[in-house]
Amino acid sequence: MLATLKILWNSLKMALLELKVNKLRTFLSLLGITIGIFCIIAVFTVTDSMENNIRSDVQALGSDVIYIQKWPWGGGGEYPWWKYMNRPEPEHKELKVIQDKVQSAASAAFAFSAYSKKIEYRDDYMDGVEVMAVSQDFDKIQNPAIINGRYFTGNENSSNVVILGANIWEGLFNSSDAALNKVVQVAGRPCKVIGLLKKKGESLLGGINYDNAVIVPYGYGRTIMDERRFGDPYIMVKAAPNVPLVQLKDELRGVERAMHRLRPREEDDFSLNEITTLSDNLNGLFSIMNVAGGIIAIFALIVGGFGIANIMFVTVKERTNIIGLKKAIGARRSVILMEFLLEAIVLCLIGGGFGLLIVYTGTLLASGSQSFTITLSVKNIILGLSISAVVGIVAGFIPAFSASKLDPVVAIRSN
C-alpha cells in the first residue's frame, strides 16, 4: 500500500512538472474545462443569489399578506387591462369594515402614494421622491427598518411628521443623527423628521422602494395629496398566526363583495394580490436560466473533455518507456491506471479552479453595482470541483486504460 501511494505521489509530481514544461499545451487543454465550469457555476451563482434575494423580499413584503387593489399583478398570458380600468379604487372606509369583520386577519392598513414630489431642507432639495401616506398598523405588516428615531404613534394620524428613506436623508443630511428632529418641506408643507430608514436596495419583486420614499401618516398625507388621483391606494391585510392564506383570501373576498354589493353571478371588481404569485413566476424564469446555462456548460465541458483526453494520449505516448520500466519492476495495471487517472483529474481540477476563480472575481465586481448581493456559495464551489473531477475521470479513463495494457517489453523498446 505504501509503495502504491509513493508511486502515485511521484506521478502527481511528474504531472505538475509536465504542466510547467508544456505551458501552451496545458493552457489550451485546460481552456475548455475552465470555460465550462465558469459557465455553469456563474449561472448557478447568479440564480441562487437572485433566489436568496427573492426569499428575503418575500419575507420583508409578507408571504402571509394579501394586497387589496384595483389592478391584479401581472401573470402569464394576455392582460385584459380594459376590464380592470373601470374598477373602483379601494377606499379608506373599507379598512374599518375589514378590521371588524375579518376574523382571520391579524393586522390591516391602508396606504397610497404620490410620485415625483420634492423634498426640501433649507437650500437643498431632492426631486422624484415617492411620498407614502399610511394608516396605523402599517409597521406591523411591512416592518420598515428604522435605524434612528421611531415610528408614528397612535395620536399622530394627522400630525405633520415624516420618516425619511435612506437616499433622502443621505442626500439632504449625510447622516441619520443630523436628520433626526429637523423640519423638511414635503410637497411644500413643513414636516418634522421623527424616523430614518435603513438602506435596503431595490427589490426584484418590485414593491415599495423605501430608499427613495418618505412616509407620512394617512390623515396628514390626504391633506397634501389626492389619494383618488394617481394615488393607487391599496389595503394590506396580514393573516393571523397559523391561518392559511387561502382562508384569509376567501374571507376577504366575501367581505369585499358584500361592501361592493356584488350579485352572486357578478365578477369581482377588486383584486386580491399576494407576493407568492410574483415569486413563483420569477422562480420559473430562474429554472429556465439554469437549464440554458447547463446546456451551454455541457458543450463547453465536452470540448474541454476532448482536450484533456488529447493531452493524456500525448502524455501516455511520451512516457511509454517509463511505463514499461514500471511494469517491468512489478507495477500492477491498476497502479498505472490510477496514475494516469489521477493526472487527468488534477488537470481538470486546475481548470475548474481557474473557472471558479473567474466566477469569484466576477461576484466581487458585480456586487458593487447590483441592488442585491451576488455570492459564490460553498455548495457551488463543491459542485464545480466535483464536475471537474468527473470530467477528468471520463476524459482520462481511455488513455489511462490503454497505458495500463501496454506490454512492458514492447513499451521499453519503443522510442
ZAVOVEX-62922 format. One record per residue (C-alpha): residue number from 0; residue in one letter; x, y, z. Coordinates in steps of 0.001 Angstrom, whole numbers, plus 500000, padded with zeros to 6 digits. Layout:
<site NUM, "A", <X, Y, Z>>
...
This chain:
<site 0, "M", <500000, 500000, 500000>>
<site 1, "L", <502820, 502365, 500926>>
<site 2, "A", <504615, 501615, 497662>>
<site 3, "T", <501447, 502316, 495677>>
<site 4, "L", <500964, 505669, 497391>>
<site 5, "K", <504600, 506540, 496712>>
<site 6, "I", <504164, 505752, 493015>>
<site 7, "L", <501002, 507858, 492835>>
<site 8, "W", <502728, 510743, 494635>>
<site 9, "N", <505643, 510625, 492208>>
<site 10, "S", <503162, 510502, 489321>>
<site 11, "L", <501415, 513606, 490665>>
<site 12, "K", <504729, 515465, 490859>>
<site 13, "M", <505530, 514356, 487328>>
<site 14, "A", <502124, 515600, 486128>>
<site 15, "L", <502690, 519018, 487676>>
<site 16, "L", <506162, 519129, 486103>>
<site 17, "E", <504628, 518325, 482695>>
<site 18, "L", <502186, 521215, 483159>>
<site 19, "K", <505059, 523547, 483916>>
<site 20, "V", <507204, 522427, 480992>>
<site 21, "N", <504421, 522410, 478363>>
<site 22, "K", <502697, 525671, 479276>>
<site 23, "L", <500974, 526371, 475937>>
<site 24, "R", <499691, 522821, 475546>>
<site 25, "T", <498437, 522847, 479103>>
<site 26, "F", <496714, 526202, 478655>>
<site 27, "L", <494880, 525100, 475511>>
<site 28, "S", <493857, 521807, 477115>>
<site 29, "L", <492507, 523443, 480270>>
<site 30, "L", <490721, 526285, 478487>>
<site 31, "G", <487636, 524197, 477695>>
<site 32, "I", <487281, 522971, 481271>>
<site 33, "T", <487769, 526494, 482598>>
<site 34, "I", <485086, 527913, 480289>>
<site 35, "G", <482675, 525073, 481050>>
<site 36, "I", <482989, 525373, 484826>>
<site 37, "F", <482789, 529158, 484556>>
<site 38, "C", <479538, 528970, 482532>>
<site 39, "I", <477697, 526525, 484746>>
<site 40, "I", <478835, 527914, 488114>>
<site 41, "A", <478293, 531535, 487001>>
<site 42, "V", <474693, 530740, 486049>>
<site 43, "F", <474061, 528832, 489279>>
<site 44, "T", <475671, 531605, 491337>>
<site 45, "V", <473533, 534344, 489779>>
<site 46, "T", <470291, 532370, 490013>>
<site 47, "D", <470999, 531247, 493582>>
<site 48, "S", <471750, 534843, 494590>>
<site 49, "M", <468540, 536030, 492917>>
<site 50, "E", <466554, 533296, 494644>>
<site 51, "N", <468004, 534252, 498031>>
<site 52, "N", <467166, 537878, 497334>>
<site 53, "I", <463600, 536949, 496352>>
<site 54, "R", <463124, 534913, 499513>>
<site 55, "S", <464358, 537864, 501537>>
<site 56, "D", <461984, 540209, 499667>>
<site 57, "V", <459043, 537856, 500162>>
<site 58, "Q", <459849, 537749, 503859>>
<site 59, "A", <460045, 541552, 504001>>
<site 60, "L", <456908, 542213, 501930>>
<site 61, "G", <454997, 539460, 503637>>
<site 62, "S", <454349, 535965, 502360>>
<site 63, "D", <451248, 535989, 504608>>
<site 64, "V", <449883, 539326, 503362>>
<site 65, "I", <447026, 539974, 500926>>
<site 66, "Y", <447007, 543244, 498956>>
<site 67, "I", <443533, 544526, 498020>>
<site 68, "Q", <443943, 546622, 494872>>
<site 69, "K", <442164, 547744, 491731>>
<site 70, "W", <444676, 546096, 489399>>
<site 71, "P", <445799, 542455, 489584>>
<site 72, "W", <449502, 541764, 489469>>
<site 73, "G", <450618, 540611, 486062>>
<site 74, "G", <450999, 536954, 485243>>
<site 75, "G", <451388, 534886, 482108>>
<site 76, "G", <449239, 535289, 479014>>
<site 77, "E", <447063, 538207, 477990>>
<site 78, "Y", <446454, 541012, 480494>>
<site 79, "P", <442911, 542388, 479936>>
<site 80, "W", <443562, 545895, 481254>>
<site 81, "W", <440349, 547217, 479727>>
<site 82, "K", <438371, 545017, 482126>>
<site 83, "Y", <440114, 546424, 485188>>
<site 84, "M", <440161, 550098, 484171>>
<site 85, "N", <436652, 550878, 485403>>
<site 86, "R", <437007, 549115, 488719>>
<site 87, "P", <436624, 551300, 491846>>
<site 88, "E", <439696, 552188, 493874>>
<site 89, "P", <439917, 550784, 497418>>
<site 90, "E", <438744, 553350, 499977>>
<site 91, "H", <439891, 554083, 503499>>
<site 92, "K", <436422, 553426, 504920>>
<site 93, "E", <436756, 549783, 503848>>
<site 94, "L", <439640, 549353, 506279>>
<site 95, "K", <437386, 549668, 509352>>
<site 96, "V", <434973, 547049, 507986>>
<site 97, "I", <437834, 544623, 507321>>
<site 98, "Q", <439275, 545156, 510802>>
<site 99, "D", <435866, 544466, 512376>>
<site 100, "K", <434629, 541564, 510236>>
<site 101, "V", <437656, 539582, 509011>>
<site 102, "Q", <438439, 537242, 511896>>
<site 103, "S", <441411, 535574, 510208>>
<site 104, "A", <443326, 538869, 509914>>
<site 105, "A", <445975, 539920, 512433>>
<site 106, "S", <446501, 543455, 511090>>
<site 107, "A", <445274, 545661, 508258>>
<site 108, "A", <446447, 549016, 506916>>
<site 109, "F", <445554, 551478, 504165>>
<site 110, "A", <448180, 553208, 502018>>
<site 111, "F", <448537, 555350, 498910>>
<site 112, "S", <451447, 557096, 497224>>
<site 113, "A", <452260, 560173, 495182>>
<site 114, "Y", <455319, 560169, 492963>>
<site 115, "S", <457789, 562797, 491699>>
<site 116, "K", <457434, 565009, 494755>>
<site 117, "K", <460074, 567442, 496029>>
<site 118, "I", <461638, 567243, 499497>>
<site 119, "E", <463455, 570388, 500673>>
<site 120, "Y", <465690, 571309, 503544>>
<site 121, "R", <466910, 574883, 503556>>
<site 122, "D", <468662, 575397, 500208>>
<site 123, "D", <468941, 571693, 499399>>
<site 124, "Y", <466242, 569604, 497776>>
<site 125, "M", <465608, 566220, 496148>>
<site 126, "D", <463215, 565617, 493257>>
<site 127, "G", <461441, 562449, 492139>>
<site 128, "V", <460615, 561316, 495677>>
<site 129, "E", <457717, 558958, 496453>>
<site 130, "V", <455549, 560185, 499315>>
<site 131, "M", <453660, 557361, 501038>>
<site 132, "A", <450664, 558027, 503263>>
<site 133, "V", <449934, 555070, 505550>>
<site 134, "S", <447471, 554259, 508298>>
<site 135, "Q", <448177, 552769, 511703>>
<site 136, "D", <449464, 549155, 511791>>
<site 137, "F", <451407, 549629, 508551>>
<site 138, "D", <454584, 548950, 510527>>
<site 139, "K", <453126, 545669, 511825>>
<site 140, "I", <452675, 544425, 508247>>
<site 141, "Q", <455682, 545838, 506390>>
<site 142, "N", <458067, 546298, 509323>>
<site 143, "P", <460130, 549187, 507883>>
<site 144, "A", <463668, 549088, 509276>>
<site 145, "I", <464109, 552289, 511300>>
<site 146, "I", <467755, 552832, 512260>>
<site 147, "N", <467226, 556114, 514106>>
<site 148, "G", <464132, 557656, 515649>>
<site 149, "R", <460732, 555981, 515829>>
<site 150, "Y", <457508, 555138, 514001>>
<site 151, "F", <454237, 557121, 514252>>
<site 152, "T", <452254, 556890, 517478>>
<site 153, "G", <448505, 556350, 517624>>
<site 154, "N", <447701, 560042, 518085>>
<site 155, "E", <449859, 561252, 515170>>
<site 156, "N", <447492, 560255, 512351>>
<site 157, "S", <447005, 563896, 511317>>
<site 158, "S", <450349, 565277, 512516>>
<site 159, "N", <452908, 566790, 510142>>
<site 160, "V", <455643, 564239, 510873>>
<site 161, "V", <457691, 562221, 508391>>
<site 162, "I", <460005, 559203, 508149>>
<site 163, "L", <462774, 559548, 505535>>
<site 164, "G", <464173, 556831, 503276>>
<site 165, "A", <467928, 556220, 503192>>
<site 166, "N", <468661, 558017, 499907>>
<site 167, "I", <466679, 561047, 501096>>
<site 168, "W", <468367, 561587, 504452>>
<site 169, "E", <471784, 560753, 502980>>
<site 170, "G", <471291, 563315, 500212>>
<site 171, "L", <469993, 566091, 502469>>
<site 172, "F", <471849, 565479, 505742>>
<site 173, "N", <474617, 562897, 505143>>
<site 174, "S", <473871, 561184, 508462>>
<site 175, "S", <470799, 559961, 510321>>
<site 176, "D", <471790, 561789, 513509>>
<site 177, "A", <471888, 565110, 511666>>
<site 178, "A", <468459, 564459, 510078>>
<site 179, "L", <466544, 563481, 513223>>
<site 180, "N", <464131, 566151, 514536>>
<site 181, "K", <464826, 568505, 511634>>
<site 182, "V", <461973, 570172, 509729>>
<site 183, "V", <461801, 569472, 505996>>
<site 184, "Q", <459372, 570638, 503317>>
<site 185, "V", <457312, 567733, 501944>>
<site 186, "A", <455330, 568785, 498864>>
<site 187, "G", <455662, 572378, 500080>>
<site 188, "R", <454486, 571694, 503664>>
<site 189, "P", <456729, 571586, 506769>>
<site 190, "C", <457181, 568182, 508419>>
<site 191, "K", <459239, 567147, 511422>>
<site 192, "V", <461581, 564201, 510844>>
<site 193, "I", <460906, 561573, 513525>>
<site 194, "G", <462476, 558493, 511922>>
<site 195, "L", <465137, 557367, 509415>>
<site 196, "L", <465008, 554138, 507422>>
<site 197, "K", <467879, 551736, 506856>>
<site 198, "K", <469176, 551409, 503290>>
<site 199, "K", <467527, 548413, 501642>>
<site 200, "G", <468231, 548440, 497893>>
<site 201, "E", <465821, 547677, 495072>>
<site 202, "S", <463729, 544529, 495100>>
<site 203, "L", <463430, 542037, 492242>>
<site 204, "L", <459765, 541710, 493127>>
<site 205, "G", <459149, 545416, 492724>>
<site 206, "G", <457023, 546740, 495550>>
<site 207, "I", <457969, 549709, 497691>>
<site 208, "N", <461321, 551369, 497113>>
<site 209, "Y", <461873, 552610, 500646>>
<site 210, "D", <465246, 554155, 499829>>
<site 211, "N", <463664, 556842, 497603>>
<site 212, "A", <460482, 557291, 499636>>
<site 213, "V", <459229, 559238, 502639>>
<site 214, "I", <456383, 558046, 504850>>
<site 215, "V", <453736, 560304, 506400>>
<site 216, "P", <450602, 559441, 508437>>
<site 217, "Y", <447487, 558829, 506359>>
<site 218, "G", <445432, 561647, 507904>>
<site 219, "Y", <448129, 564195, 507161>>
<site 220, "G", <449005, 562721, 503770>>
<site 221, "R", <445497, 563208, 502396>>
<site 222, "T", <445770, 566955, 503114>>
<site 223, "I", <448793, 567340, 500824>>
<site 224, "M", <447982, 564681, 498196>>
<site 225, "D", <444881, 563486, 496342>>
<site 226, "E", <444526, 559758, 497013>>
<site 227, "R", <441922, 559366, 494251>>
<site 228, "R", <444141, 560799, 491533>>
<site 229, "F", <447238, 558797, 490686>>
<site 230, "G", <447419, 557631, 494307>>
<site 231, "D", <446973, 553911, 493562>>
<site 232, "P", <445515, 553219, 497035>>
<site 233, "Y", <445568, 549702, 498457>>
<site 234, "I", <444750, 547810, 501625>>
<site 235, "M", <447200, 545352, 503164>>
<site 236, "V", <445878, 542532, 505323>>
<site 237, "K", <448175, 540250, 507302>>
<site 238, "A", <446964, 536767, 508220>>
<site 239, "A", <446671, 535804, 511857>>
<site 240, "P", <449149, 533196, 513173>>
<site 241, "N", <448522, 529668, 511841>>
<site 242, "V", <445823, 530922, 509457>>
<site 243, "P", <446279, 529704, 505855>>
<site 244, "L", <446441, 532427, 503233>>
<site 245, "V", <443630, 530710, 501305>>
<site 246, "Q", <441311, 531082, 504297>>
<site 247, "L", <442158, 534776, 504651>>
<site 248, "K", <441653, 535308, 500932>>
<site 249, "D", <438230, 533655, 500956>>
<site 250, "E", <437090, 535693, 503935>>
<site 251, "L", <438329, 538936, 502387>>
<site 252, "R", <436572, 538135, 499118>>
<site 253, "G", <433271, 537665, 500929>>
<site 254, "V", <433602, 540919, 502893>>
<site 255, "E", <434711, 542927, 499832>>
<site 256, "R", <431890, 541575, 497667>>
<site 257, "A", <429388, 542477, 500395>>
<site 258, "M", <430756, 546034, 500655>>
<site 259, "H", <430677, 546432, 496861>>
<site 260, "R", <427160, 544919, 496763>>
<site 261, "L", <428014, 542423, 494048>>
<site 262, "R", <425488, 539824, 492985>>
<site 263, "P", <426445, 536132, 493139>>
<site 264, "R", <426964, 535882, 489371>>
<site 265, "E", <428940, 539112, 489056>>
<site 266, "E", <432741, 539036, 488819>>
<site 267, "D", <434925, 540579, 491494>>
<site 268, "D", <435609, 544265, 490886>>
<site 269, "F", <438751, 544136, 493030>>
<site 270, "S", <441978, 542096, 493115>>
<site 271, "L", <443424, 540093, 495985>>
<site 272, "N", <447144, 540006, 495239>>
<site 273, "E", <449854, 538059, 497048>>
<site 274, "I", <453640, 538139, 496876>>
<site 275, "T", <453982, 534411, 496211>>
<site 276, "T", <452424, 534900, 492757>>
<site 277, "L", <455323, 537101, 491653>>
<site 278, "S", <457979, 534953, 493295>>
<site 279, "D", <456629, 531800, 491614>>
<site 280, "N", <456830, 533484, 488197>>
<site 281, "L", <460436, 534525, 488839>>
<site 282, "N", <461364, 531068, 490133>>
<site 283, "G", <460172, 529624, 486813>>
<site 284, "L", <462380, 532097, 484968>>
<site 285, "F", <465392, 531118, 487087>>
<site 286, "S", <464774, 527434, 486355>>
<site 287, "I", <464889, 528183, 482625>>
<site 288, "M", <468129, 530123, 483124>>
<site 289, "N", <469645, 527167, 484992>>
<site 290, "V", <468710, 524776, 482188>>
<site 291, "A", <470059, 527114, 479499>>
<site 292, "G", <473299, 527643, 481419>>
<site 293, "G", <473623, 523898, 481951>>
<site 294, "I", <473259, 523176, 478219>>
<site 295, "I", <475925, 525754, 477354>>
<site 296, "A", <478210, 524340, 480033>>
<site 297, "I", <477753, 520746, 478830>>
<site 298, "F", <479006, 521639, 475359>>
<site 299, "A", <481942, 523540, 476832>>
<site 300, "L", <482760, 520601, 479114>>
<site 301, "I", <482597, 518154, 476194>>
<site 302, "V", <485125, 520287, 474304>>
<site 303, "G", <487245, 520516, 477446>>
<site 304, "G", <486996, 516764, 477969>>
<site 305, "F", <488315, 516126, 474469>>
<site 306, "G", <491196, 518487, 475213>>
<site 307, "I", <492062, 516598, 478397>>
<site 308, "A", <491801, 513253, 476598>>
<site 309, "N", <494108, 514545, 473878>>
<site 310, "I", <496778, 515729, 476311>>
<site 311, "M", <496572, 512418, 478182>>
<site 312, "F", <497086, 510395, 474981>>
<site 313, "V", <500134, 512542, 474243>>
<site 314, "T", <501369, 512051, 477810>>
<site 315, "V", <500996, 508265, 477544>>
<site 316, "K", <502936, 508313, 474271>>
<site 317, "E", <505733, 510393, 475779>>
<site 318, "R", <506030, 508143, 478838>>
<site 319, "T", <505776, 504758, 477156>>
<site 320, "N", <509364, 503843, 478153>>
<site 321, "I", <508732, 504821, 481756>>
<site 322, "I", <505500, 502819, 481835>>
<site 323, "G", <507409, 499757, 480543>>
<site 324, "L", <510064, 500151, 483249>>
<site 325, "K", <507446, 500472, 485992>>
<site 326, "K", <505636, 497395, 484824>>
<site 327, "A", <508921, 495501, 484485>>
<site 328, "I", <509772, 496134, 488151>>
<site 329, "G", <506343, 494973, 489300>>
<site 330, "A", <503886, 497863, 488956>>
<site 331, "R", <500399, 496452, 488586>>
<site 332, "R", <497960, 497517, 485856>>
<site 333, "S", <495676, 499118, 488465>>
<site 334, "V", <498542, 501348, 489663>>
<site 335, "I", <499301, 502520, 486114>>
<site 336, "L", <495582, 503106, 485527>>
<site 337, "M", <495228, 505131, 488749>>
<site 338, "E", <498394, 507071, 487955>>
<site 339, "F", <497053, 508494, 484694>>
<site 340, "L", <493514, 508895, 486004>>
<site 341, "L", <494911, 510934, 488881>>
<site 342, "E", <496824, 513096, 486429>>
<site 343, "A", <493677, 513706, 484329>>
<site 344, "I", <491678, 514581, 487461>>
<site 345, "V", <494371, 517018, 488596>>
<site 346, "L", <494347, 518693, 485182>>
<site 347, "C", <490575, 519125, 485305>>
<site 348, "L", <490618, 520355, 488904>>
<site 349, "I", <493163, 523014, 487960>>
<site 350, "G", <490981, 524084, 485028>>
<site 351, "G", <487874, 524055, 487226>>
<site 352, "G", <489727, 526031, 489880>>
<site 353, "F", <490536, 528743, 487352>>
<site 354, "G", <486875, 528788, 486297>>
<site 355, "L", <485765, 529204, 489925>>
<site 356, "L", <488349, 531948, 490428>>
<site 357, "I", <486924, 533868, 487469>>
<site 358, "V", <483397, 533477, 488878>>
<site 359, "Y", <484551, 534681, 492309>>
<site 360, "T", <486270, 537695, 490773>>
<site 361, "G", <483083, 538441, 488843>>
<site 362, "T", <480997, 538336, 492038>>
<site 363, "L", <483303, 540874, 493675>>
<site 364, "L", <483000, 543221, 490696>>
<site 365, "A", <479246, 542740, 490239>>
<site 366, "S", <478205, 543070, 493866>>
<site 367, "G", <479177, 546726, 493943>>
<site 368, "S", <476917, 547603, 491016>>
<site 369, "Q", <473887, 545399, 491788>>
<site 370, "S", <470946, 546061, 494090>>
<site 371, "F", <471445, 542618, 495622>>
<site 372, "T", <474491, 540692, 496784>>
<site 373, "I", <475963, 538045, 494481>>
<site 374, "T", <477975, 535423, 496347>>
<site 375, "L", <479768, 532247, 495327>>
<site 376, "S", <478418, 529678, 497773>>
<site 377, "V", <480320, 526714, 499183>>
<site 378, "K", <477732, 524457, 497528>>
<site 379, "N", <478605, 525819, 494081>>
<site 380, "I", <482347, 525561, 494767>>
<site 381, "I", <481937, 521880, 495680>>
<site 382, "L", <479712, 521384, 492631>>
<site 383, "G", <482315, 522947, 490324>>
<site 384, "L", <485153, 520845, 491677>>
<site 385, "S", <483025, 517683, 491580>>
<site 386, "I", <482101, 518265, 487938>>
<site 387, "S", <485775, 518875, 487155>>
<site 388, "A", <486755, 515597, 488801>>
<site 389, "V", <484053, 513665, 486924>>
<site 390, "V", <485171, 515147, 483606>>
<site 391, "G", <488754, 514165, 484470>>
<site 392, "I", <487725, 510568, 485177>>
<site 393, "V", <485665, 510288, 481985>>
<site 394, "A", <488228, 512013, 479753>>
<site 395, "G", <491236, 510231, 481239>>
<site 396, "F", <489918, 506703, 481505>>
<site 397, "I", <490606, 505530, 477930>>
<site 398, "P", <494204, 506917, 477822>>
<site 399, "A", <494835, 505500, 481304>>
<site 400, "F", <493374, 502124, 480362>>
<site 401, "S", <495493, 501958, 477200>>
<site 402, "A", <498584, 502776, 479276>>
<site 403, "S", <497792, 500018, 481776>>
<site 404, "K", <497520, 497430, 478963>>
<site 405, "L", <500955, 498134, 477450>>
<site 406, "D", <503319, 495185, 477261>>
<site 407, "P", <506393, 496057, 479341>>
<site 408, "V", <508896, 494641, 476796>>
<site 409, "V", <507309, 496462, 473851>>
<site 410, "A", <506984, 499649, 475900>>
<site 411, "I", <510665, 499645, 476927>>
<site 412, "R", <511813, 499162, 473353>>
<site 413, "S", <509612, 501972, 471977>>
<site 414, "N", <511107, 505332, 471102>>
